[in-house]
Amino acid sequence: MGRRRTPGLRKAGDVWHIQKEIPGYGVFRCSTGTGDLTEAERYLSFKLEEIRRQTVYGVRPVRYFAEAAAK
């Protein structure tokens, strides 16, 4: 039997992407930037925890000028 992957991850080309509906937040979409499923699952877990901290505790993420300029 094959390993079951985490819901919300899909592979497009060689890279795993996140597309997940999060209650109280909306749809979260982004690229994990990796082709490794285990690393993509870790990244998804990290991002979900970050969103949970924002929605539940009101913790604002640290923003850097370089990130803002890139967006």
DSSP file (Angstrom, degrees, kcal/mol; ACC not computed):
  #  RESIDUE AA STRUCTURE BP1 BP2  ACC     N-H-->O    O-->H-N    N-H-->O    O-->H-N    TCO  KAPPA ALPHA  PHI   PSI    X-CA   Y-CA   Z-CA
    1    1 A M              0   0    0      0, 0.0     2,-0.1     0, 0.0     0, 0.0   0.000 360.0 360.0 360.0 136.3    0.0    0.0    0.0
    2    2 A G        -     0   0    0      1,-0.1     2,-0.2     0, 0.0     0, 0.0  -0.312 360.0 -93.6 -78.4 163.1    1.3    3.5   -0.9
    3    3 A R        -     0   0    0     -2,-0.1     2,-0.4     1,-0.1    -1,-0.1  -0.547  37.2-125.7 -76.3 138.2    1.8    6.3    1.5
    4    4 A R        -     0   0    0     -2,-0.2     2,-0.2     1,-0.0    -1,-0.1  -0.709  23.7-138.7 -86.5 133.8   -1.1    8.8    1.8
    5    5 A R        -     0   0    0     -2,-0.4     3,-0.1     1,-0.1    -1,-0.0  -0.498  28.4 -89.0 -90.5 163.2   -0.2   12.4    1.2
    6    6 A T    >   -     0   0    0     -2,-0.2     3,-1.4     1,-0.1    -1,-0.1  -0.470  45.8-108.4 -70.5 133.8   -1.4   15.3    3.2
    7    7 A P  T 3  S+     0   0    0      0, 0.0    -1,-0.1     0, 0.0     3,-0.1  -0.380 103.6  41.2 -61.7 139.9   -4.7   16.9    1.9
    8    8 A G  T 3  S+     0   0    0      1,-0.3    11,-2.8    10,-0.1     2,-0.4   0.296  90.8 105.0 104.0  -8.4   -4.1   20.3    0.4
    9    9 A L  E <   +A   18   0A   0     -3,-1.4    -1,-0.3     9,-0.2     2,-0.3  -0.881  40.3 170.2-106.3 137.5   -0.9   19.3   -1.5
   10   10 A R  E     -A   17   0A   0      7,-2.4     7,-3.5    -2,-0.4     2,-0.5  -0.990  29.2-125.3-141.5 150.9   -0.8   18.7   -5.2
   11   11 A K  E     -A   16   0A   0     -2,-0.3     2,-0.5     5,-0.2     5,-0.2  -0.848  21.9-178.2-102.1 126.8    2.1   18.3   -7.6
   12   12 A A  E >   -A   15   0A   0      3,-2.6     3,-1.5    -2,-0.5     2,-0.5  -0.954  69.2 -41.8-122.4 108.8    2.4   20.5  -10.6
   13   13 A G  T 3  S-     0   0    0     -2,-0.5    -2,-0.0     1,-0.2     0, 0.0  -0.623 122.9 -27.2  72.0-123.2    5.4   19.6  -12.7
   14   14 A D  T 3  S+     0   0    0     -2,-0.5     2,-0.4    -3,-0.1    -1,-0.2   0.401 123.6  80.1-102.9   0.8    8.2   18.8  -10.4
   15   15 A V  E <  S-A   12   0A   0     -3,-1.5    -3,-2.6    20,-0.1     2,-0.3  -0.890  72.8-128.8-118.8 139.4    7.1   21.1   -7.5
   16   16 A W  E     -A   11   0A   0     18,-2.7    16,-2.4    -2,-0.4    17,-0.6  -0.660  26.2-162.6 -82.4 138.0    4.5   20.6   -4.8
   17   17 A H  E     -AB  10  31A   0     -7,-3.5    -7,-2.4    -2,-0.3     2,-0.5  -0.905  12.9-131.3-121.8 150.3    1.9   23.3   -4.4
   18   18 A I  E     +AB   9  30A   0     12,-3.6    12,-1.8    -2,-0.3     2,-0.3  -0.866  28.9 163.5-101.7 132.0   -0.5   24.1   -1.5
   19   19 A Q  E     + B   0  29A   0    -11,-2.8     2,-0.4    -2,-0.5    10,-0.2  -0.805  20.2 154.5-144.6 102.0   -4.2   24.7   -2.1
   20   20 A K  E     - B   0  28A   0      8,-2.5     8,-3.3    -2,-0.3     2,-0.5  -0.993  41.0-134.6-139.0 134.8   -6.2   24.4    1.1
   21   21 A E  E     - B   0  27A   0     -2,-0.4     6,-0.2     6,-0.2    -2,-0.0  -0.787  26.1-167.4 -86.3 123.4   -9.5   25.8    2.4
   22   22 A I  E >>  - B   0  26A   0      4,-3.3     4,-3.0    -2,-0.5     3,-2.1  -0.959  21.8-122.5-119.0 118.0   -9.0   27.1    5.9
   23   23 A P  T 34 S+     0   0    0      0, 0.0    -2,-0.0     0, 0.0     4,-0.0  -0.327  98.1  14.0 -58.7 133.7  -12.0   27.9    8.1
   24   24 A G  T 34 S+     0   0    0      1,-0.1     0, 0.0    -2,-0.0     0, 0.0   0.414 130.7  53.9  82.5  -2.3  -11.9   31.5    9.3
   25   25 A Y  T <4 S-     0   0    0     -3,-2.1     2,-0.3     1,-0.2    -1,-0.1   0.640  93.4-135.2-126.7 -46.8   -9.2   32.4    6.8
   26   26 A G  E  <  -B   22   0A   0     -4,-3.0    -4,-3.3     2,-0.1     2,-0.5  -0.857  53.6 -16.3 118.2-156.6  -10.2   31.4    3.3
   27   27 A V  E     -B   21   0A   0     -2,-0.3     2,-0.5    -6,-0.2    -6,-0.2  -0.754  58.0-157.2 -90.5 129.6   -8.3   29.6    0.5
   28   28 A F  E     +B   20   0A   0     -8,-3.3    -8,-2.5    -2,-0.5     2,-0.4  -0.935  16.9 173.4-109.3 122.4   -4.6   29.4    1.0
   29   29 A R  E     +B   19   0A   0     -2,-0.5     2,-0.3   -10,-0.2   -10,-0.2  -0.995  14.0 125.2-130.9 133.2   -2.5   28.9   -2.2
   30   30 A C  E     -B   18   0A   0    -12,-1.8   -12,-3.6    -2,-0.4     2,-0.3  -0.960  52.5 -98.3-170.1 167.9    1.2   28.9   -2.6
   31   31 A S  E     -B   17   0A   0     -2,-0.3   -14,-0.2   -14,-0.2    -2,-0.0  -0.733  15.0-151.0 -93.1 143.2    4.2   26.9   -3.9
   32   32 A T        -     0   0    0    -16,-2.4   -15,-0.1    -2,-0.3    -1,-0.1   0.714  30.7-135.6 -83.1 -20.9    6.3   24.9   -1.5
   33   33 A G        +     0   0    0    -17,-0.6     2,-0.3     1,-0.2   -16,-0.1   0.639  69.7  93.1  77.8  14.3    9.3   25.4   -3.8
   34   34 A T        -     0   0    0    -18,-0.4   -18,-2.7     1,-0.1    -1,-0.2  -0.967  62.6-151.7-139.5 154.1   10.3   21.7   -3.5
   35   35 A G  S    S+     0   0    0     -2,-0.3     2,-0.6   -20,-0.3   -20,-0.1   0.419  73.0  99.9 -99.1  -2.6    9.8   18.4   -5.2
   36   36 A D     >  -     0   0    0      1,-0.2     4,-2.3   -20,-0.1     5,-0.2  -0.769  62.6-153.5 -89.7 121.1   10.2   16.4   -2.0
   37   37 A L  H  > S+     0   0    0     -2,-0.6     4,-2.5     1,-0.2     5,-0.2   0.893  93.3  52.3 -62.4 -42.4    6.9   15.4   -0.5
   38   38 A T  H  > S+     0   0    0      1,-0.2     4,-1.9     2,-0.2    -1,-0.2   0.921 112.1  45.4 -61.8 -44.3    8.2   15.2    3.1
   39   39 A E  H  > S+     0   0    0      2,-0.2     4,-2.3     1,-0.2    -1,-0.2   0.882 111.7  52.9 -66.1 -38.3    9.7   18.7    2.9
   40   40 A A  H  X S+     0   0    0     -4,-2.3     4,-2.4     2,-0.2    -2,-0.2   0.890 108.0  51.1 -64.2 -39.6    6.5   20.0    1.3
   41   41 A E  H  X S+     0   0    0     -4,-2.5     4,-2.4     2,-0.2    -1,-0.2   0.891 109.7  50.1 -64.7 -39.6    4.4   18.5    4.2
   42   42 A R  H  X S+     0   0    0     -4,-1.9     4,-2.4     2,-0.2    -2,-0.2   0.915 111.0  49.1 -63.1 -42.4    6.7   20.2    6.7
   43   43 A Y  H  X S+     0   0    0     -4,-2.3     4,-2.6     2,-0.2    -2,-0.2   0.906 110.6  50.5 -64.1 -42.4    6.3   23.5    4.9
   44   44 A L  H  X S+     0   0    0     -4,-2.4     4,-2.5     2,-0.2    -2,-0.2   0.923 110.8  49.3 -60.8 -45.1    2.5   23.1    4.8
   45   45 A S  H  X S+     0   0    0     -4,-2.4     4,-2.1     1,-0.2    -2,-0.2   0.910 111.3  49.6 -60.3 -43.7    2.5   22.3    8.6
   46   46 A F  H  X S+     0   0    0     -4,-2.4     4,-2.1     1,-0.2    -2,-0.2   0.918 112.5  46.8 -61.6 -45.6    4.6   25.4    9.2
   47   47 A K  H  X S+     0   0    0     -4,-2.6     4,-2.4     2,-0.2    -2,-0.2   0.883 110.9  51.9 -67.1 -38.5    2.4   27.7    7.2
   48   48 A L  H  X S+     0   0    0     -4,-2.5     4,-2.4     2,-0.2    -1,-0.2   0.904 110.5  48.6 -64.4 -40.3   -0.8   26.3    8.8
   49   49 A E  H  X S+     0   0    0     -4,-2.1     4,-2.3     2,-0.2    -2,-0.2   0.898 110.5  51.5 -65.0 -40.0    0.7   26.9   12.3
   50   50 A E  H  X S+     0   0    0     -4,-2.1     4,-1.6     2,-0.2    -2,-0.2   0.908 111.6  46.6 -62.5 -43.0    1.6   30.5   11.2
   51   51 A I  H  X S+     0   0    0     -4,-2.4     4,-2.7     2,-0.2     5,-0.3   0.888 110.5  53.6 -66.4 -39.5   -2.0   31.1   10.0
   52   52 A R  H  X>S+     0   0    0     -4,-2.4     4,-2.8     1,-0.2     5,-0.6   0.911 107.3  50.9 -62.3 -42.0   -3.4   29.6   13.2
   53   53 A R  I  X>S+     0   0    0     -4,-2.3     6,-1.8     1,-0.2     4,-1.0   0.878 112.8  47.4 -61.9 -37.0   -1.2   32.0   15.3
   54   54 A Q  I  X5S+     0   0    0     -4,-1.6     4,-0.7     4,-0.2    -2,-0.2   0.938 119.1  36.9 -69.2 -47.5   -2.5   34.9   13.2
   55   55 A T  I  <5S+     0   0    0     -4,-2.7    -2,-0.2     2,-0.1    -3,-0.2   0.878 127.1  33.1 -77.3 -38.2   -6.2   34.0   13.4
   56   56 A V  I  <5S+     0   0    0     -4,-2.8    -3,-0.2    -5,-0.3    -2,-0.1   0.921 133.9  22.2 -84.8 -47.1   -6.4   32.7   16.9
   57   57 A Y  I  <<S-     0   0    0     -4,-1.0    -3,-0.2    -5,-0.6    -2,-0.1   0.547  94.8-124.1-103.0  -9.2   -3.9   34.8   18.8
   58   58 A G     << +     0   0    0     -4,-0.7     2,-0.4    -5,-0.5    -4,-0.2   0.700  49.2 163.4  74.7  18.2   -3.6   37.8   16.6
   59   59 A V        -     0   0    0     -6,-1.8    -1,-0.2    -9,-0.1    -2,-0.1  -0.584  31.1-140.4 -73.2 123.6    0.1   37.5   16.2
   60   60 A R        -     0   0    0     -2,-0.4     2,-0.1    -3,-0.1    -1,-0.0  -0.681  18.9-115.4 -87.1 138.5    1.3   39.6   13.2
   61   61 A P        -     0   0    0      0, 0.0     2,-0.4     0, 0.0    -1,-0.1  -0.369  30.0-106.0 -70.9 150.7    3.9   38.1   11.0
   62   62 A V        -     0   0    0     -2,-0.1     2,-0.4     1,-0.0     0, 0.0  -0.638  38.7-158.2 -75.1 127.3    7.3   39.7   10.7
   63   63 A R        -     0   0    0     -2,-0.4     2,-0.3    -3,-0.0     3,-0.0  -0.905   4.1-156.2-112.7 137.9    7.6   41.5    7.4
   64   64 A Y     >  -     0   0    0     -2,-0.4     4,-2.1     1,-0.1     3,-0.4  -0.859  23.8-125.0-110.9 147.9   10.9   42.4    5.7
   65   65 A F  H  > S+     0   0    0     -2,-0.3     4,-2.8     1,-0.2     5,-0.2   0.879 110.2  56.6 -58.5 -39.9   11.3   45.2    3.1
   66   66 A A  H  > S+     0   0    0      1,-0.2     4,-1.8     2,-0.2    -1,-0.2   0.886 108.1  47.7 -61.3 -39.3   12.8   42.8    0.6
   67   67 A E  H  > S+     0   0    0     -3,-0.4     4,-1.8     2,-0.2    -1,-0.2   0.920 113.1  48.1 -66.2 -43.6    9.7   40.5    0.8
   68   68 A A  H  < S+     0   0    0     -4,-2.1    -2,-0.2     1,-0.2    -1,-0.2   0.895 111.6  50.0 -64.2 -40.6    7.3   43.5    0.4
   69   69 A A  H  < S+     0   0    0     -4,-2.8    -1,-0.2     1,-0.2    -2,-0.2   0.857 108.6  52.9 -67.0 -34.9    9.3   44.9   -2.5
   70   70 A A  H  <        0   0    0     -4,-1.8    -1,-0.2     1,-0.3    -2,-0.2   0.859 360.0 360.0 -68.6 -34.9    9.3   41.5   -4.3
   71   71 A K     <        0   0    0     -4,-1.8    -1,-0.3    -5,-0.1    -2,-0.2   0.486 360.0 360.0 -73.8 360.0    5.5   41.3   -3.9
